[in-house]
């Protein structure tokens, strides 16, 4: 019986960790979109399309996640 509870406990902890990582990734993406947008405004790019802001934020967040995975 102890083996089953160990497996279920590991499964629950993995699901919780997955959900926390998804929430943090979404929050980080929104913050990065804000930072990229404000940085572009400071640099004088006022007519910047939203597509490029989202693309820049996506690249930054994805590279951060990949770098975090590789450092484990």
Secondary structure, DSSP 8 states (H G I E B T S, - for coil): -HHHHHHHHHHHHHHHHHHHHHHHHHHHHHHHHHHHHHHHHHTT-TT--HHHHHHHHHHHHHHHHHHHHHT-
